[in-house]
């Protein structure tokens, strides 16, 4: 947390900006990492990417509503690049050469290397789908909650004297701000009687997966599907249950996939309850029946995510809407590997995504995407496109 705060300070303070070459636009000095400027033609695979696809995702981001989760402020030059993109898009269909030229002319390219290593690190995430019910019954006893009215989200500039700096949210009371109830307190009745229940799931394991992914689909008994978007969390630090289980049961980290973790939890409800409660963080959702079934889930930037084009970044380091070129080898989900070298757009964030070259790759929706996402824990070449 302190490291991420240092990155945010470096980005927001005027003193932290420096021109790294005479021809380059000012680029933030990223604490804890090295940034080396590269030319587009020096990037393997750059000319072969589908820049039209990346451009379309970028332009949609320029038209975003206020974000669901606040990130560092957009640099003015990024807003200018958005204006140029919208003007270009207004002319009609554009070709690959035009789209590629847009990025090359409006951005400088910076390879980010974390201290002590040449590459960053990526995991994967997805939009899960579960069966659920609009009312509580024996088959669906586990509630999903709307955002409590007394929940206050902490922004980077907020100073909350007397509260743990690790808390990202608090509860507003007559006595002032207090820590919000943790997961165990919520699961044992801390929110009862407030009418916050919006849907009911089969078990706490399904809810845990939904909270880790931050969004999802719920299929109701009548066959209809409703969407859930992130609406806040209780502010307590996130704990990786996969890491805990790996350490407890001496499972090599590379073998601790999401599929294996879920199978272990589903096999023993009491064990699942106790392990899940080690993660004090608890996520709240908003029900969105208006979202088209074919669209992606809504990310932290307030936009639908695009499979294998949208990534989650550390929102205390980078702004939403930033193009990022990545190059990594990831599992294809069927036993093989696939090289993924393409331009992504930063449209989401996550509690576990901390660091200047740490990212989470949105894989897609459904079980197959979930299986593949759970296999991704790989080094990645991380190149930021910073607006000129």
LINLIN-V15106 format. One record per run of one state. SS is the DSSP state (H for helix, E for strand, L for the rest). FROM is the first residue (numbers start at 1). LEN is the number of residues. Records with the same first field share a line. If there is no record, write none. Layout:
SS = FROM-LEN ; FROM-LEN
//
This chain:
L = 1-1 ; 13-1 ; 19-8 ; 29-4 ; 39-1 ; 43-3 ; 49-2 ; 63-13 ; 91-5 ; 115-5 ; 134-8 ; 146-5 ; 154-15 ; 174-2 ; 179-4 ; 191-6 ; 202-2 ; 214-2 ; 220-5 ; 234-7 ; 249-4 ; 256-2 ; 268-1 ; 277-6 ; 289-9 ; 299-5 ; 305-5 ; 313-10 ; 332-5 ; 349-9 ; 366-1 ; 376-1 ; 388-1
H = 2-11 ; 14-3 ; 40-3 ; 46-3 ; 51-12 ; 76-15 ; 96-11 ; 183-8 ; 204-10 ; 241-8 ; 253-3 ; 258-10 ; 269-8 ; 367-9
E = 17-2 ; 27-2 ; 33-6 ; 107-8 ; 120-14 ; 142-4 ; 151-3 ; 169-5 ; 176-3 ; 197-5 ; 216-4 ; 225-9 ; 283-6 ; 298-1 ; 304-1 ; 310-3 ; 323-9 ; 337-12 ; 358-8 ; 377-11
//
